[in-house]
Amino acid sequence: MSIITSGNAPKALRPGLAAIFNTEQNDKTKYHEMIYTKVNSDKQYEERLGLVGMGMAQAKPEGSPVVYGDMQQGYLRRTQNVVIALGMQITMEAMEDNLYDQMFDQARQLSRAVYLAKQTLGANIFNNGYSGSYTYLDGQPLFSAAHVRKGGGTYSNRLAAGIDLSELAIETIYTNVMANRDERGNLDPLMTEKLVVPPALFHQALRLTKSDRQAETANNAISAIVANGTIKSVVQNPFLTDSDAYFMTTDIPGTMGLIYQVRKELEFDQDKDADTFNAKFLAHERYAFDVVDVRCVYGSPGN
């Protein structure tokens, strides 16, 4: 932890610093809130269990007993909360010399550092989505053409490489999501919701999802994407690292999909070192980003 001295940093009391810290947080765009569902946690980790359903109901012949189905345990996902923290120290001499402006700037920088950490961690779920180093319940990366059903068989939640964002690509994802099957292999249609893109694709995404006519064509045909409501909203995220990758969320229930799990909200605290009389200012929170059911999002690595 670096120490701010009277030569390069200021003095300020906690209320003033906290106000500047919180203002800086509030002024930033919280991209993670547009993508993830916030869930609260009161433990070191939370476990969420998927279930293999009972399949379809059957016709009961007159006088015959009802057939009873059986439920099976599906995949278990454990989401571990992590402490994210950063602090700064101000010497007693710096406080005595009343270097307010520098101190306020340091509070802004501390707030920005906490903000950057959260946005980067949230985006990395997508950035690492094709990496074999980051696997999920079935041993596959988030986006895979070989996800394994607990009841047998495989399924995909990605397009092949080389498919840029286009009307056809969006319609293909929609068709695939509607053809989703549950853990027993029964048809279980999902609906597409948000289109998540990096800034490089944002304007193209708007053209495809906001015009009531087909984009970039002389045809006077309606936009089926807009008419159908295929995309509920477009979310751009500058923390996505691949400029031509894009993602589409589905209506898997929030707590079983893309989650932002909060154990402790962001706090800004002050302490004092008994030996040096330096003031310590700390920002800390405890949370985790995770995906429970990978069918909550469909991806394409682009070209």
Long-range contacts (C-beta under 8 A, 24 or more apart in sequence): 1-87, 1-88, 1-89, 2-88, 2-89, 3-89, 3-90, 3-91, 3-278, 4-88, 4-89, 4-90, 4-91, 4-94, 4-102, 4-103, 4-106, 5-91, 5-93, 5-94, 6-91, 6-93, 6-94, 6-96, 6-97, 6-99, 8-102, 9-90, 9-94, 9-99, 9-102, 9-103, 9-106, 10-90, 10-94, 10-97, 10-98, 10-99, 10-100, 10-101, 10-102, 10-103, 10-104, 10-106, 11-90, 11-94, 11-95, 11-96, 11-97, 11-98, 11-99, 11-100, 11-103, 12-100, 12-103, 12-104, 12-107, 14-268, 14-270, 14-281, 16-104, 17-103, 17-104, 17-107, 17-268, 17-270, 17-281, 18-268, 20-104, 20-107, 20-108, 20-111, 21-107, 21-108, 21-110, 21-111, 21-268, 21-283, 22-111, 22-268, 24-107, 24-108, 24-111, 24-112, 24-115, 25-111, 25-114, 25-115, 25-266, 28-112, 28-115, 30-119, 31-119, 31-122, 31-123, 31-235, 31-237, 31-238, 31-239, 32-118, 32-119, 32-122, 32-260, 32-289, 33-260, 34-194, 34-235, 34-237, 35-122, 35-194, 35-196, 35-235, 35-237, 35-249, 35-258, 36-122, 36-258, 36-259, 36-260, 36-289, 37-254, 37-255, 37-257, 37-258, 37-259, 37-260, 38-259, 38-260, 38-262, 39-254, 39-255, 39-259, 39-260, 39-261, 39-262, 40-261, 40-262, 41-79, 41-81, 41-261, 41-262, 41-263, 42-263, 43-81, 43-263, 44-80, 44-81, 44-263, 45-78, 45-79, 45-80, 45-81, 46-78, 46-79, 46-81, 46-261, 47-76, 47-77, 47-78, 47-79, 48-76, 48-77, 48-79, 48-255, 48-256, 48-292, 49-73, 49-74, 49-75, 49-76, 49-77, 50-74, 50-75, 50-76, 50-77, 50-137, 50-150, 50-183, 50-256, 50-292, 50-293, 51-183, 52-150, 52-151, 52-182, 52-183, 52-184, 53-182, 53-183, 53-184, 53-186, 55-184, 55-186, 56-186, 72-150, 72-151, 74-150, 74-183, 75-137, 75-138, 75-150, 76-137, 77-136, 77-137, 77-290, 77-292, 79-259, 79-261, 79-288, 79-290, 79-292, 80-288, 81-261, 81-263, 81-286, 81-287, 81-288, 82-286, 82-287, 82-288, 83-284, 83-285, 83-286, 84-114, 84-117, 84-118, 84-121, 84-284, 84-285, 84-286, 84-287, 85-282, 85-283, 85-284, 85-285, 86-110, 86-113, 86-114, 86-117, 86-282, 86-283, 86-284, 87-280, 87-281, 87-282, 87-283, 88-280, 88-281, 89-273, 89-278, 89-279, 89-280, 89-281, 90-278, 90-279, 90-281, 91-276, 91-277, 91-278, 92-276, 92-277, 92-278, 92-279, 95-279, 107-281, 110-281, 110-283, 111-283, 113-283, 114-266, 114-283, 114-285, 118-287, 119-237, 119-239, 120-239, 121-289, 122-239, 122-260, 122-289, 123-237, 123-239, 123-240, 123-241, 124-289, 125-258, 125-289, 125-290, 125-291, 126-196, 126-237, 126-240, 126-245, 126-247, 126-299, 127-239, 127-240, 127-241, 127-242, 129-247, 129-299, 130-158, 130-299, 130-301, 136-291, 136-294, 137-294, 140-294, 142-291, 142-294, 142-297, 142-299, 143-294, 143-297, 143-298, 143-299, 143-301, 144-294, 147-294, 149-181, 149-182, 149-183, 149-184, 149-185, 150-183, 151-182, 151-183, 151-184, 151-185, 152-185, 153-181, 153-185, 155-180, 155-181, 155-295, 157-294, 157-295, 157-297, 157-298, 157-299, 158-298, 158-299, 158-300, 158-301, 159-298, 159-299, 159-300, 159-301, 161-301, 161-302, 161-303, 162-302, 162-303, 163-300, 163-302, 163-303, 164-244, 164-302, 164-303, 165-197, 165-201, 165-204, 165-205, 165-208, 165-244, 165-246, 165-300, 165-302, 166-208, 167-208, 167-214, 167-215, 167-223, 167-224, 167-225, 169-246, 169-300, 170-195, 170-208, 170-209, 170-225, 170-230, 170-231, 170-248, 171-224, 171-225, 171-230, 173-248, 173-298, 173-300, 174-228, 174-230, 176-298, 177-248, 177-250, 177-298, 180-250, 180-295, 190-250, 190-251, 190-252, 190-295, 191-250, 191-251, 192-230, 192-231, 192-232, 192-248, 192-249, 192-250, 192-251, 192-298, 193-231, 193-232, 193-233, 193-248, 193-249, 193-250, 193-251, 194-231, 194-232, 194-233, 194-234, 194-235, 194-248, 194-249, 195-231, 195-233, 195-234, 195-235, 195-246, 195-247, 195-248, 196-235, 196-236, 196-237, 196-240, 196-246, 196-247, 196-248, 196-249, 197-234, 197-235, 197-236, 197-237, 197-240, 197-246, 197-247, 198-236, 198-237, 198-238, 198-240, 198-241, 198-242, 198-243, 198-244, 198-245, 198-246, 199-236, 199-238, 200-243, 200-244, 201-236, 201-243, 201-244, 201-246, 202-234, 202-236, 205-234, 205-236, 205-246, 206-234, 209-234, 242-301, 242-302, 243-302, 244-301, 244-302, 244-303, 245-299, 245-300, 245-301, 245-302, 246-299, 246-300, 246-302, 247-297, 247-298, 247-299, 247-300, 248-297, 248-298, 248-299, 249-296, 249-297, 249-298, 250-295, 250-296, 250-297, 250-298, 252-293, 252-295, 252-296, 255-292, 256-292, 256-293, 256-296, 257-291, 257-292, 257-293, 257-296, 257-297, 258-289, 258-291, 258-296, 258-297, 259-289, 259-290, 259-291, 259-292, 260-287, 260-288, 260-289, 261-287, 261-288, 261-289, 261-290, 262-286, 262-287, 263-287, 263-288
